[in-house]
Amino acid sequence: MSRNGDERCKVIIVGGVAGGASCAARLRRLDEQAEILMVERGPYVSYANCGLPYHVGGVIAKESSLLVANERLFREFFAIEVRTHCEAITIAPTTKTVTLRRWWRISSILGST
């Protein structure tokens, strides 16, 4: 996927869970050298969306039973960097930059005011 032999493809995937996690894993299979960063606003990288109604309905008691993968698995198994509690706030295609904001920092600032 790199444009020439010396340049590594750099990809930021905004959003984890089903779509983002699947995209990141697929990209890794297509390009072993790509630098992949996945950012997820929430606390979970990947969970079973289809199980949510069962959790809400009490059939699946523990929310943690829905978790499919965590940051460590993506880092160690797929060599994908993951940042949870992180939001992409601006995307600038012309300069190829993305501005990220960590939620834990914002919540601590808002909590002290």
C-alpha positions in Angstrom: 0.0 0.0 0.0 3.0 2.4 0.3 3.5 4.7 -2.6 7.2 3.8 -3.0 9.5 1.3 -1.4 10.8 3.8 1.3 7.5 5.4 2.5 5.3 3.5 4.9 1.5 4.0 4.7 0.2 5.9 7.8 -3.5 5.5 8.6 -5.7 6.8 11.4 -9.0 5.0 11.9 -11.5 7.1 13.7 -13.8 4.8 15.8 -13.3 1.4 17.1 -15.9 -1.2 18.0 -17.2 -3.2 15.0 -16.4 -1.1 11.9 -13.1 0.5 13.0 -11.7 -2.6 14.6 -12.5 -4.7 11.5 -11.0 -2.1 9.2 -7.8 -2.0 11.3 -7.4 -5.7 11.3 -8.1 -6.0 7.6 -5.6 -3.2 6.8 -3.0 -5.0 8.8 -3.5 -8.2 6.8 -3.2 -6.1 3.5 -0.1 -4.2 4.6 2.2 -5.5 7.3 4.3 -2.4 7.3 1.6 0.2 7.6 1.5 2.5 10.7 -2.0 2.2 12.0 -3.6 4.2 14.8 -7.2 3.6 15.8 -8.9 6.2 18.1 -12.0 5.5 20.0 -14.0 8.0 22.0 -15.3 5.4 24.4 -13.6 3.0 26.7 -13.9 -0.1 24.6 -12.0 -1.0 21.4 -14.2 -3.8 20.3 -17.3 -5.4 21.7 -20.2 -7.6 20.5 -22.8 -5.0 19.4 -25.3 -7.8 18.7 -25.2 -8.8 22.4 -26.2 -5.3 23.7 -30.0 -6.1 23.8 -29.2 -9.2 25.8 -27.2 -7.2 28.3 -29.8 -4.5 28.6 -32.5 -7.2 29.0 -30.5 -8.9 31.8 -29.7 -12.2 29.9 -26.0 -11.3 29.8 -25.3 -9.9 33.3 -21.7 -8.7 32.9 -21.0 -6.0 30.4 -17.4 -7.3 30.2 -18.8 -10.5 28.6 -19.4 -8.5 25.5 -15.8 -7.4 25.1 -14.1 -9.0 22.1 -10.7 -7.3 22.0 -8.7 -4.8 24.0 -5.9 -2.3 23.3 -3.3 -4.9 24.3 -4.5 -7.5 21.9 -4.5 -5.0 19.0 -1.0 -3.8 19.9 0.6 -7.3 20.5 -1.3 -9.3 17.9 -1.9 -6.8 15.1 0.8 -4.1 15.8 -1.9 -1.5 15.8 -1.8 1.4 18.2 -5.1 2.1 19.9 -6.1 5.1 22.0 -9.4 4.9 23.9 -11.1 8.0 25.5 -9.7 9.9 22.5 -11.6 11.9 20.0 -10.7 13.2 16.5 -11.8 16.8 16.7 -10.5 18.1 13.3 -9.4 16.4 10.1 -7.4 18.4 7.6 -7.1 16.4 4.3 -4.9 19.0 2.6 -2.2 18.9 5.3 -2.9 15.2 6.1 -3.3 16.0 9.8 -5.8 14.9 12.5 -6.2 16.7 15.8 -6.9 14.4 18.7 -8.2 15.1 22.2 -8.0 12.8 25.1 -11.3 12.7 27.1 -9.7 12.0 30.5 -7.9 15.3 30.3 -11.0 17.3 29.3 -13.1 15.7 32.0 -10.5 16.5 34.7 -10.4 20.1 33.5 -14.2 20.4 33.4 -14.5 18.6 36.8 -12.3 21.2 38.5 -14.2 24.3 37.3 
